[in-house]
Amino acid sequence: MRCPLQPYTAGTLISLSLLLLLSTCSALYEDQIKKFDWRSVHVGALKQVHVDLNHFQPRVLLSTNEQVVASLCPKTGEIVWRQVLEQKSRGDIKLLQVSGFSDESSDTAAAPMGSHLGFDMLTVQGHAPALVRGWNTNIGTIEWEWSIMPLNTERAQDALWFYKNSVLYHVVPVWRSHLEVTAYFATSGHTTGSTSKIMAAWIKSDSCLLSGTYFVCLDGKQLISLDLLAKSTQVIATPLEAEPNDKIKSLPGLNGVLIANKKLISVNKEQAVCSELSSANYVIGSFNYRKVVAYADLTDGNLKINAAYLDNCSPVPELQMSLAFAEHYGTPSLRSFDCKLKRNGDGKSCLFLFATSAESIVAVQQGRIRWTREESLANVIDTQFIDLPLADTEGTLENEMKGKAVDSSNLKSDIISAFMRRITTQALQIKSLFLHVIGLGPPPTDTQRAGLVRDSFGLHKMMVLLTRTGKIFGIDNIAGKHHWKLYLPHVSGFENAEEMRLIVQRTSKHFPLQPLCAIVAKSANNGNGVLFRFNPITGHAAEGGLLQLDYQIKQMALLPETEQDFVKGILMLDATNKVHVQPKHATPLADGMYMYTADVKTAELEGYFVKYAGGELSCTPIWNVRLGGHNSEQHIIGVASKNPIEHVHSQGRVLGDRSVLYKYINPNLVAFVTQAPDATHKSVLNLYLIDVVSGSVIFSMTHRKVRPPLHIVHSENWLAYSYFNDKVRRTEITTIELYEGNAQGNNSVWSSLQAPSMPLVERQSYIIPTIVEALRETITERGITNKHVLIGTASGGIVEMPWHLLDPRRPISSTTQGREEGAIPYIPELPLPTENHINYNQTIARLRNIYTAPSGLESTCLVVATGLDLFVTRVAPSKTFDLLKEDFDYILISIVLVVLTSGSLIVRHLASRKLLKQAWK
């Protein structure tokens, strides 16, 4: 079994030759490719799959919930080819039909000699229009396609498709009325006749499905079905032993067979089933040239696979196996299997493919897991970079420095004890080094064995990723290795379309205490809050692990560090406006905190003040702002606050006359964007800058004839957001800067209750020649490095845009004052040079979010971009001014130093001899 390589055509080879001959300019040297970055490519959660090991090129053909069609290598699970289809409902795959794999074993869609109308694989996607495509599965290209536009698009949303004898059938149910069935020739799209209407007043949207050619509905303790291809319409009633607890499911590969109450039920009299079997999921395949039904169940952490022949329901002992199944995979569901023919028939050549509740794809062969794919990484919703722990020797030195810091606060510190502690520490380090050299030292810890030790520049970190399904990953940001995985079943996001949150409660800076992270989510069972705390370096549960709360979470905030264990408490507001703190000992720190809530649908904001008195917390509403308008048509589509770890290095901006324009740096300022339909301007976007402590509206602005997608980034004293201008049909970016003026109101501590007067506002709009999918600012440890804005585009690129190009103070014409400030004259169009693409040719499909974090170097910012793919890199907005270049000539500088040192010694010797001779004269 080997995976096919994509063949190159003559045109491709000619193009490659021309590219090699051309002299091009690039911002990345060839030896730097994938040196500071890496990319992980995914396909998404499994939807439909077909394993074929007997093809001349063994393959795993699949479609996913992310509108992706792909082929995997059955030996390794690597992607052979991948096609990302249209987004949303237009790319929703309704049917995936592989040639020669249908209810009739003789059915095939191979094209006749000289024809281009055959297909290896057929897909149907979307509903208005519905696209039918024929694929070449060897290289992943579309051979042909045709489409239909239904007359009633609302009904077409529930349309179903099935394939039979080279004919494609389009079934449109009209609930509580009838079924409309239209037949098309699969390869040409021509209809075989008129649309037939089948009266069926008993069909309901929540209890009906298609099983082969049968349309089946559940009605209490019976199944009511219709054979859509029968010459005469006849309603078939099939009784059940009990009413199913879950939804009924069809069994692909058998016409008219369903799964209800873990049993196989046939509504087709011509199709016999093994009714005594009991399992949650079944698949149909063949073994030793006989049809078999395989089924698998998870019991006490063991995955048991069994199979039975369909003709006599006898078990197949060669396919029976049991293996350990890790918890982080979730609940498995058997989706497809195939066995290699012309082998010994011992079952060792059979490959079973599973999809799990954690969106993993697991391949099992010969009683063990052959390979896995973590497709939940195609839906990352939050990311944090965690500093790695110190090595033992550095940790000992860190403790000593902390001891000195404590002693320095005491005027009566004992110098002799400090000296003895230093001598003892160095003696222990020498002893540890000696034992390590002779091989008698203590064994390395698990983190040290895995290479998880902090480097000198703080570039090596643990990247913790939270996915939509509740799966958590600990990934090395340098090598991309998955060090640990966790899975939280039965959790989901909050109301207002708010996702689960990943929070860092304690960093790695407090040696020897371990770092601590927390997941805040909602229970899918009862809607109450869920809190899960864990060590982000090892992935082990910490501080009690999973905590089921007895209240619903409405809002949350992070408290300052406690002096006891350096843990930042989580302040939570429940649905009854009561406040809670986890952990409990951090409750006093919530005194004097301010919180706010925002209702997305009504655009209503509320502010609260938290007070701690008498050992209890109380919450008092203090302000209310309604942004919905007089008709409450406005709804919130974007909220942006500042990064809590951001440092502002420069408090002002030097003007051309050498005066200072001070920045309006309000840490409590939050941007809200609302949208509403408008009879005159189609759509209106309103921007509000609100102080969430006092409830004051600092600034507002209206955009007419514009609409989403909206992306916004808020940092320091500036704001940048992108939108689509409907009037001129283009994407624009508007930037805003806020200034206090030539005098600073308070240069020490900011107070929203005693805030200065309204700020001066500078604003400007720019045209960007691409569709924006994400915006994020770069961030560094001290805030000294220049700010750049990372722009994620629809084409999968990330553009690093310097802020001076987005500066709203760019003058219309070149003036002396503008040149003194270093401002570039205003040009509406923003340039997108290729050298500014930080991911060069590493395209990120379906780019959704960009996350940034500071490194130990002030010049460098760590970046991770998430979407269907995952891309990790680093950027240096002001170049690496605090780091020597890679091509620095160490040999030359060493030679120069040796020559200068030797020369100085020789000259010193000659000078001393000269002085000696002069003294004897």
N, C-alpha and C positions, 0 to 999 in steps of 0.2 A: 504494500500500500504506500503510494507516494502522492504528494500534492502536486498538481500541475502548475507549471510556471506560465505566466501570461505571454503568449507569443508576440513578437514585434513584427509589424507590417513594414513594407518597403518605405512607405511614407514616413513612418515613425523613425526609421533608421536614418533617412535623409535629413529629417528635421534635427535629430540629435547631432548629426555630423555638422550641420550648419551652425548649430549653437556652440559646438566645440571650437569651430573656426573663428567665431566672432569674438572680439575682444570686449568683454563686458566689465562693468565696474560694480562691485558689491561692497556692502558694509560688513560682511562677514567673511573671514578668511576660511579657506577650505579645511584647514586642520582644526578649525574651531567648531565645525558642524557637530552638533550633539555632544559637545564637550561641556557646555554649561546649561544644557536644556535636554529635555526628553519629552516624548509624546506617547500617550497610550490611546489606542484606537479601539472603539467599541461599536456594537450594533444595536444595543438596547434590549429590553425585555422580550423574551421569546413569545411569538404569537402563533405562527404555523411553521412546521419543520418537516423535512423529509430526508431520511438517511438512506443513501444508496451506495453500498459497498461493491456492487457487481457491475457498475458502470466502468467503462475503460479508464475513466478518471474518477476514482472514488470521491464522493463529495457529500456535504451536508448542506442542503438548500433550505433557506429559512426566510421568514419575514418577521418583523418585530413591531412592537407598539410605537416605535419611534419613526415609523414610515421608512424602513430600511429593508432592502432585499440584499441578501449576501450569500456567499458560498464559503464554507469552512472546510479546512483540511480535517478529515476524520481521525487522522493519526495524532495531530498535535493541537487541534482547535484553533490554529492560526487562520486569519482571514485570507482567503485566496483572492476574492474580489468583493467589493461592496458598492452598492448604489444607493445613495440617499435621495429619496423621492420628495415630492412636494409636501409642504407642511400642512398641518391641521387636517380638516376633513377631506381636502382634495387629495391627500396622499394616503388616507386610511385604506389599508389593504383588506378587501372583502374576501378575496379568494386567491389561493395559491395552488395551482394545478401542475403537477410534474408529468411530463409525457410518459405514457405507459404505466401510470400509477393511478388507478381508479377502481371503481367497483367491478368493472369487467377487466380481467387480466389481459384480454386480447386487445383492449382499447389502446390506441397509440396515436400520437399526433406528429409522427415523423413525416416530413415533407417528401413528396415524390421527387424523383431525379430531375434536376434542373429547375425545381420550384423554390421560391423563397417564402412560402406561406406556412411552413412547418414551424414547430417551436420545441425547444427542450423544456421550457417552463412557461406557464401562462399566469398572469396576475390580473386581477380586477381591482381597481382602486377608485375611491371617491364615489360621489352620487350625482353631482350636478356641475360638470359632466362626469360620467363614469368612463374611465380610461381602461381599455383592454390592451395588454401588451404581451408580445411574444418575445422570449429571451433566449439568447445563446448562453447556456450555463457554463461553457468552457472559459469564456473571457468576460462574461457579465455585460454583454451589449444587448440593446433592444433591436430585434430583427424587424419588427413591424408593430403598429399600434392603430387602433381605431377607437372612436368615442361615440357616446350617445348622450343627448341632452333630454332628460325627461320633461314632459309637459307640466307635471306637478312636482316641484322640487321638494316640497315638504313631505310628501308621501315617499319620495325616493330616498329619504334619509334612512328608512327602515328596510330598504330593498335587500334582497338576498340573491345569491348566485350559486349555481351548481353546473357541473360539466358532465356530459354524457354523450358518448359516441360522436365525438368531434363537434358537438353542438353545445352552445353556451346558453343557459336558461336564466332569464331575468325575472325574479319573483318580487312583485310589489304588493305587500299586504295593505289593504284598506281595513283598518281594525273595526270589528263589529259589523263588517259588511261582506267583503269578498276578496279574492286573490286575483291579481292580474299577472299572467304568465306569458312572456315573450321569448321566442327561441331565435337565436342568431347562429350563423355559421361562425365557429370560433376564430378562424383565421382571417375572414374577410369582413365580418360585421354585417353581412346581409341577412335580413330576416328570412326565416323559412316559411312564414305565413303570418296571418293576423294574430293579434293579441287575444288570448282566450281569458274569459272571466269565469272564475269558479266561485259560486256563492258559498260563503262560510261565515255566517253571522256570529259564530262562537269563538272566533279568533280574538285574542287579547295580546297586547304588546308585552306584558310582563311574564307571560307563561308559554310562549310559542317559540319554536325553532325549526330549522331545516335539517333533516337527517337523510342525506342522499337525495332521492326523489320524493321523499315524504315530508309533508308539512305537518308537524305534530304540536299539539297543545295539551297542557295539563289542566284537567278539570276535576279537582278533588282527588278521588281515589281511582281515576281512570285517565287514560291517554286517548285523545280524539285525534285522528290523523286522516290525511288525504294523500293518495298517490297522484302526484301532479302530472304524470305521464300516462296514466291509465286511460283507456279509450272511453270508459264511462266513469263518471265521478261517483265515488262511493265513500261514505264516511265510515271509518273503521274505529271501533271502540275497543280499547285494550284495558282490562281491569288490572289494578295494582293491589298488592297485599296491604299496603298502608300508604297514607299520603306522604309524599317526600318532604323531608325537612329542608333540603337544599334544592336549588334549581336543577332541573333535568339537563343532561348534556348529551350531545350526539357522539357517536363513535365513528370517526372517519375510517373508511375502508369497508364498512358493512352497510348496505342499503337498508334503511329503516330500523336501525338498532340504536337504542339509547341506554343511558346509565341513569338509574333512579334508585335511591336508597342502597347504593353500592352494588346493585344487581344489574345484570344485562337484561333488557327488555326489548323484544322484537315486535314491531307493528307490521312487519312484512312476513306474511305466511310462508313465503318461499325461503326465508332465511332463518335457519335454526341457530340457537345460541346455547351457551352453557349457563343455565339459570342458577346452578348451585354455587357458582363462584361469587365471592364477596370481596370487593376492593373499591377504593375511592376513584381509581383511574385505570383505564385499559387502553391498549393499543393493539392494532392488527399488523401482523407481519407473516413471514414465511420461514420455515426451517425444514431442511431435508425435503424440499419441494412440497411441503404441506403447509396449509394455512394454520397459524396459531394465534391465540390471543394471549398477550403478556400483560401482567399486572404487577404492581409493586406497592408496598406499604412500609411506613416507618414505624418501628416498634422499639421503644426504649433505646433510642439512638442507633439502632441497627436497621439498615435498609434491606428488605427481603424482596427478591425478584422471583416470580414464578411464571409459568406458562402452561397452557393446555392446548391440545389439538382441537380445532373447531369441528372436525368431522365426528369425533367420538368423545370429546371432552376429557380424554385421558391426559394426565400430566406429562410434561416434557422434562425429565430429570436433568438433561444436559443444560437446560437454561435456568435451573434453580441455583440461586446464589444468595449469600448474605454478606454484608460488609458494614463496617462502622461508618456512620454518616455524621459529620461534625454539625454542631448546633448553629454555627454562623451561616450555614447554607440555607437554613429555613426549612420549610416543609416541601418535600420533592413531589413532582408530578411527572409521571412517565409520559413522554410526548411522541417518541418514535424509536424504532429499533430495526436493525437489519443484520442478516448473517451472510457471510461470504460463502458462496457456493464452491463446489469442487474442492472441498476440504474434508477432513476426517469425520465431520458431523458430530464433533464433541462439544460444540457450543463455544469454543474458545475464540472463534472468529466473529462472534456477535457483539455488536456495539449498541448499548442502550443510552438514549439521550433523555435527560431530565431537565425540566425547568422548575425553579424553586420560588417560594414566596419572597425570598430576598433578591429576586431577579438575577440569580446565577444560572449558568448553563453548565451542567455536569454530565460528563461522558463516563460510562461504566463499561469495563470490559475485563473478562477473566476474573471476576470477583473483586476488582479493585477500581478505584477512580483513575481513569486514564488521563483526563485533563479537565480543567474547569475554566470558565470565563466569568469574570465579575462584571456583569452588565449593569449592575446598579450604579456604577460609576458614570453611566451616561446621564444620571439625574442627580448631580451633586447640588445640595442646597445651602451648605455652609462649610467653611474651611478655616482652620487656624494653624499657624506655624508655632511650634513649641520648641524652645531651646533644649538641647540635649543635656544630660547630666554631666557633671565634671568627673574627671578621672580621680582615682583615690588620692594621688599625691596632690593634685590641684585642690581637691576638697579639703585635705588637711591644712593646706596653706590658707584656704578661704576661712576655715574655722579660726586659724591663728589671727588673721587680719580682723575678724569680727571681735576676737578677744581683745586685740589692741584698741579697737574702736571703743569698746566698753571701758577699758582701763583709762583711755585718754580723757574720758569725762570725769574721772576721779583724780583730784589733785594729789592724793596720797597713794598713787599707784606705786607698786613695788617693782623697781627696776631689776632687782636680782631675780624675782620670780619670772618676769618676762624673758630675761636672758636665759634662764634655765629651761623655760618652755621652748624657746627657739633651739637650744642645743639638743633637747630631747627629740624634738620634731625632726631635725636634720639627721640625728642618729637613727631614728626609726626609718627614715627614707633611705639611708645608706644600707641598712639591714635588709629592707624590702628589695632594694636593687640587687644586692648580693644573692639573696635567696632566689630571686627571679632568674639570675644568670645561671646558677647551678641547678635550676629546675626544682627547687624545694619551696618556692613561694606559694602563696594562696592562689587557688584557681580563679580565673577571671569570672566576673559576674555575667549574667545573661546579656545584659546590655553591652558590656565591653566585648563579649564574644561576637555579638552581632555588629560591632563597629559603631555603636550608638554612643559616642563620646564627643563632647563639644570640641570644636576646632578653634584655632586661634582667632579667626576672623568672624566667627558666628555665622558662617554661610551654610553649615551643615545643620539641618533642623529636622524635626519630626513633623510631618504634615498630617494633620488629622482632618479627615473628610467625613461629613455627614450626608447621607443620601436620602432620597425621598421615601424609600421603603423602611427606613430606620436602621440601615446597616452602616456601621462605622468602620473606617479604615485608618490604620497607622502606616504611612508610606514615607520612605526615605526620599527627601527632596533632591538628593544628589543622584542616586542610582535608580530610583523608582521602585525599589523593592517593597513588597507588602510584608511588613513585620508582624502585624496582627490584624485580626478582624473580629468584630462584634456585631451581633444582630439583636435588635429590640423588636419582637413581634407585637402586633396589635397596637401600634402607635401611629399617630398622624399629626398633621399640622393643625393650627388653631383657626378660629373664625377670622373673617376679614381677609381670607386667602393668605394668612400669615403662616409661614413655614415653621418647622421645628427650629430650635436654637441650640447652638453649640457655644458654650461659655467656658472661658478659662478662669477658674477660681483661684488657682495658685500656680505661679510660674516655677521654673527650675532654678531660680536665683537664690532660693532659700535652702541651701545645703545644710544638713543632710535630709531635709524634708523633701518628699517626692512631689512632683507637680500634680495638679488635680484639675480635671475638666468635668463638666456637667452637661447633660442633654436635657433640655426642657421641652416636653411634648404633651400631647393630649392623648388620653386613652381612647382607642377606637371602640371599646366596649361600653363605657359609661360616660365618656366626655370629660372626666376629671383629669387633673394634671398628673403628669408622670415626671419624676426626676431620677436620672441615672447618673451616678458619679463614678469616675474611673481614672486610672493612671494612664495618661496619654503616651507614656514611653513604653510601657509593657502591655497595655490593653487590659489589665486586670481590674476588676471592680474594686472600689475603694470607698471608705466612709459609709459603709452599709450598702453600697451598690444601688439596686433598684428600689425606689421609694414611690409607692402609690399614694397620692394625695387625695384627700376627701373633699376637695373643692375644685371648681373650674378656674382656670387662670385667664384673667382678663388683660393684665399687663404685668410687666416685670422690669426690674432694673438691677444694676449691680452696685453693691455697697463698697465702701473703702475696706482696706485690709484690716484684719483683726491683729492685735498685738500678741495674741496667744499662739496662733498657728499660721498666721499670714494668709488666711483664707478670706477671699472676698465673698461676702454673703449675697444671697439672691433675695431681693425684695419682690414679692408677688402680690398683686391685687386681684381678688377673686370676683366672681359675678355679683356678689352682694356688697361690693365696695369695702370689704375687710382686707387688711394687709397681713401678710405672713412672711417670715424670714426663715431661710434655710442656709446654714445650720442655725440652731436656736441660739447659741451663745453670741451670735453676731447681731441679735435683736437691738441692743442699745444704739448701735451705729446707724440705725434707720431714723433716729430722731432728727427732725429738720429736713428730711428729704422731700423733694418735689417729684410728682409723677404726672403724666398726662395720658389720655386715651383718645383715639381717633376712630370714629365710625366711618367706614369706607362708603357705605350706601347713603347715609344721610349727611355726610361731610360735617359732622358735629364733633367739636373738640371739647374736652373737659380737663381741667387741671385740679390736682389734689395736693394737700399738704399732710405729711405724715408726722405724727407726734408720739413720743414715747414718754409715758408717765404712769407711775404706779405699777411698773412691771408689765404694762400692756401697751399695744400699739393702737392708735386711732387714726382714721383717715378723714379729712375734711375737704369737701369741694370748695375751691376758692375762685375759679373763673370758668366761663363757658363761652365758646366762640362757635357761631354757626356760619359755615361757608357754603351752605346749600342754596342760597338765594331765596327769593320770595316764593318761588314755586317748588323749592327743594329739588331742583333738577340737577344740581351739581353733585358729583360724586368724586371721591378722592382716587386718583390714579397713580400718585407718586408721593413718597415721603422720604426725605433725605436729611440726616443729621450728620454731625462731624464725627470723625474717628476719635474715640475716647483716648487712644494712645498717641495722638498727634501732638507734636511739639512745634511751637511757633518760635522761630529763631529771631526773625526781624520784626520789630514792632511797627515799623513805618517804611515809607518809600521816599527816597531822596529825589527831589524835583530838580529841574534845571537851574533854578535860582539858589540851590543849596539849602532850601528849606525842607522840612520833613512833613509829609502827609501821612498822618497816623492811621493805621488800620483799625477798622471796627471789628474787634475780635470778641465776639460774644459766644461763649461755649454753650449757652442754652438756646441758641438760635436753630430752628428747624424749618426746613422748606416743605411746603405742602403744595401740590398741584392738583387742581380740580378740572373736570371736564363736564360739559353739558351741551346738548344739541341746541341749535339756534335756527330760527326760521329764516333769518337773513344771511347769516354767515356759516351755515351748516353746523360747524362745531367751534366751540370757544374754549380755550385753555386759560385758566387763571393761576397765577403764581402768588403764593403768600409766604412771607418770611415772618415767623411768629416766635416770640420769646415764650417758651413753654413753662417758665417759672412764673412770670407775671401775666401771661396771656395777652401781651401787647402785640399788635400787628405792626411790625417794623417797616414792611414794604410790601406792595402788591403791584402786579402788572398783568395785563390781559393780552392774549394773542387771539386774533380772529382768523377764521378759515384755516385752522391748523388742527391736527389730530395726532393720536399716538401712531406708532410706538414712541413712548417717552422714556428717556434715560437721563438720570440726573446724578451729579456728583457735587458734594459740598465740602469745602476745606478752607481753613484759615478765615480770610475775609472775602472769599470769592465763591461763586456758584456757576456751574456750567450745565446746560441741559440741551438735549436734542429732541427734535420733533419733526413731523412731516408737514410741509406747507402745501395745503390743498390748492391754493390759488395759483401758484407757479409750479406745482408738482415737483418738489425737490425737498431734500433733507437739509435742515438748518440747525445750527448750534448757536444758542444765545448765552453770553457770559455776562456776569454781574460782579462788580466789586463794590465793597462798602468801606467807607472811610469816616473817621471821626472829624477830621479837619486838621488844621495846623497846630491844634492844642489837644493834648491827651487828657481825658477826663479823670482817669484813675490808672496810674501806671503800676500798681501793686496787685490789688485784688479786684476782680470783677464782681459787681453786684447787680443783678437784674432788677432788684427793688429800688436801687438808686442809680439807674442807668443814665448815661449822658443823653443829650438831645438826639433827635433822629439823625441817622448817618447820611453822609453824602453818597449818592449812588451813581456809579458809572456803569453803562450797559452798551452792548454792541452785539450784532448778529452776524454770523458768517455762513457761507454756503459750503457744504461738504459733499463732494461728488461720490457718495456711497451711502448705503443704508446702514445706520448705526444700530448695533445689537447690544452694546455694553459700554459703560464709561466707568473709569476708576482712576484716581490720582495716585501717583507714586508717594511713598512715605519712607522716611529714614529715621534713624534713632534720635538725632538732635534737631532735625529740621533745617540744617544748614544748606543741604543740597537743593538745587533748583527743583521746582515742582514741574512735573510733566503730567499730561493727561493721556491715559491709555484708552484708545478707541477701538472697540471690537466691531468688525464689519461683517456684513452678511455673507461676504465671500470667504470668511474664515480667517481673515488676517487681523493682526493687532498692530495698530499704528501708534507709535510713540510721538505725541504731539507736544512740543515745547509750549509752556504757558505764554511766552512772549508773542506767539502767533495768535493766541486766543485772547490776549490782553484787551479789555474794553477801552483802554486809554490810548490805543493806537491812533495817532493823529490822521486826519483826512489827507493832509499834505505834509511834506517834510518841512519841519520848522526847527529853529535853533533849540528851543526848549525840548522838543521831542528828541532831537539828536543828543542833547545833554543827558536826558533820561535813558537813552538807549532804546527808545520805542521805535518799532518798525512802522512805516506809513501803512495806512489801512488799505487792504485789498479784500474784497468780499469773499473770493474763493480761497479756501484753505488748500495748500498743496499736500499731496499724499505721495511723497517720493518713496521709491522701493527700498531705499536704505533705512527708512524709518519703520519698516515692518520687522518687529522683533522676532517673529516666528518664520521669517524668510519663506521657505517652501513647505513648511510643516502646517498645512491647512487644518483648521479646527472646525469640524462640521458642527452645524447648529450651535454656534457659540452663544452662550447665555449670560455668563457672569465672569468677571475678572476680580481676583482677590490679590491684595498686596500686603506685604509685611516688611518691617525693617530687618536688616542684618546687623552683624557686629561692626561692619564697615559703614561709615557715614555716607560713603559714595554709592553704596549698592542697595538696591531694593529687590526683594524676592517677589516673584509673580507666579500665580497659577491661574490659568484660564480653563473654565469648565463649560461643557456643552455635551454633545454626543461623544466628543473626544476630550482628552485631558492633556494639557500642555503646561510644563513647568520650566521656568527660566529665571534669569536675573537681569536687571537693567541698571545702568549707571547714568542718570540724567546729566550730571556734571562731569562725566568721565571718571575714571578711577584715580582721583587725585591723591588718595591715601594708600595706594598700592602700586608696587613696581609692575611694569609691563611684563608680559609673558616673554617677549624677545629681549629682555634686558640682558646685556652681555656681562655675565658674572665673571667670566674668564678674563676679559679685558680689564675690568675694574680691579680684579685680584692682582693681575700683573702690574697695573699702575700702582696699587698700594704697596706691593712688594718692592718695586723699583724705588718708589719715594722713600719707603722706610729704610731700605738698604742704602740709598743715596744719602739720607740724613745721617745714618750711622757712620758712613765713610767720611762724609764732610766733617762730622764732629771729631772723628779721630784725626783727620788731617789738620783741623784747626787747633786741636790740643797739641799736636806735635810742633806746629808752627809757633804757638805761644811758648812752648818749652825751649825751642831753639832761640827765640828772641830773648828769653830770660837769661840764657847762658852767654849772650853776646856782651 
